[in-house]
Amino acid sequence: AYIEAGRLAEAERLSVFLLDIRKAMYGKEHPMIAEMYGNFAFISLKKDDAKTAEEYARQSIALWKKTSGYHHLGNALTKLGNALTMQQ
């Protein structure tokens, strides 16, 4: 909700907090962590930081592939495509 409202600093702060909780609960290699990297990519896109968004999207894709094969890649691939498009 913070992302959609444009409150990106709060969104990022809460996302870091949530990432730490998820890593403590699930470990570093879990689909819930891949999802968080996607959230960071989305925040970066909203901040017009395409390079950081690309890095997070690639991390998300790599972790999704490692933990779930090729399932659930659509959202991460879209974020990567948006980041690359922003960079032309």
Phi, psi and omega per residue, in radians:
A1 nan -0.664 3.118
Y2 -1.125 -0.650 3.134
I3 -1.089 -0.876 -3.111
E4 -1.116 -0.524 3.131
A5 -1.432 -0.051 3.139
G6 1.385 0.204 3.114
R7 -1.603 1.216 -2.944
L8 -1.255 -0.582 3.119
A9 -1.107 -0.764 3.110
E10 -1.166 -0.705 3.127
A11 -1.072 -0.756 -3.139
E12 -1.162 -0.760 3.131
R13 -1.060 -0.814 3.133
L14 -1.195 -0.585 3.116
S15 -1.172 -0.685 3.077
V16 -1.089 -0.762 3.111
F17 -1.057 -0.810 3.141
L18 -1.147 -0.674 3.102
L19 -1.057 -0.763 3.117
D20 -1.066 -0.738 3.116
I21 -1.106 -0.819 -3.116
R22 -1.112 -0.700 3.100
K23 -1.099 -0.689 3.121
A24 -1.150 -0.629 -3.093
M25 -1.436 -0.744 -2.971
Y26 -1.928 -0.244 -3.015
G27 1.610 3.075 -3.055
K28 -1.406 -0.295 -3.083
E29 -2.090 1.481 -3.098
H30 -2.605 2.603 3.117
P31 -0.978 -0.535 3.117
M32 -1.149 -0.481 3.081
I33 -1.340 -0.713 3.079
A34 -1.027 -0.682 3.109
E35 -1.099 -0.696 3.130
M36 -1.141 -0.691 3.080
Y37 -1.057 -0.634 3.055
G38 -1.108 -0.681 3.081
N39 -1.098 -0.724 3.104
F40 -1.134 -0.633 3.067
A41 -1.082 -0.751 -3.136
F42 -1.122 -0.754 3.094
I43 -1.056 -0.771 3.139
S44 -1.100 -0.686 3.083
L45 -1.082 -0.742 3.130
K46 -1.133 -0.495 3.113
K47 -1.506 0.077 -3.089
D48 1.054 0.569 3.092
D49 -1.884 1.367 -3.013
A50 -1.143 -0.617 -3.106
K51 -1.154 -0.791 3.105
T52 -1.150 -0.691 3.095
A53 -1.052 -0.722 3.096
E54 -1.049 -0.802 -3.120
E55 -1.070 -0.797 3.127
Y56 -1.152 -0.697 3.126
A57 -1.108 -0.717 3.106
R58 -1.144 -0.662 3.066
Q59 -1.111 -0.740 3.131
S60 -1.076 -0.818 -3.140
I61 -1.072 -0.811 -3.117
A62 -1.066 -0.743 -3.114
L63 -1.268 -0.669 3.058
W64 -1.032 -0.806 -3.136
K65 -1.081 -0.702 -3.119
K66 -1.194 -0.663 -3.050
T67 -1.652 -0.441 -3.016
S68 -2.360 0.195 -3.075
G69 1.230 -2.387 -3.108
Y70 -1.740 0.227 3.068
H71 -1.372 2.580 3.032
H72 1.202 0.404 -3.116
L73 -1.542 -0.271 -3.015
G74 -0.944 -0.876 -3.103
N75 -1.115 -0.770 -3.139
A76 -1.141 -0.688 3.108
L77 -1.150 -0.655 3.087
T78 -1.100 -0.760 3.119
K79 -1.119 -0.689 3.080
L80 -1.104 -0.785 3.113
G81 -1.053 -0.732 3.100
N82 -1.115 -0.716 3.121
A83 -1.127 -0.752 3.133
L84 -1.176 -0.654 3.105
T85 -1.107 -0.720 3.112
M86 -1.075 -0.558 -3.122
Q87 -1.490 -0.130 -3.101
Q88 1.071 nan nan
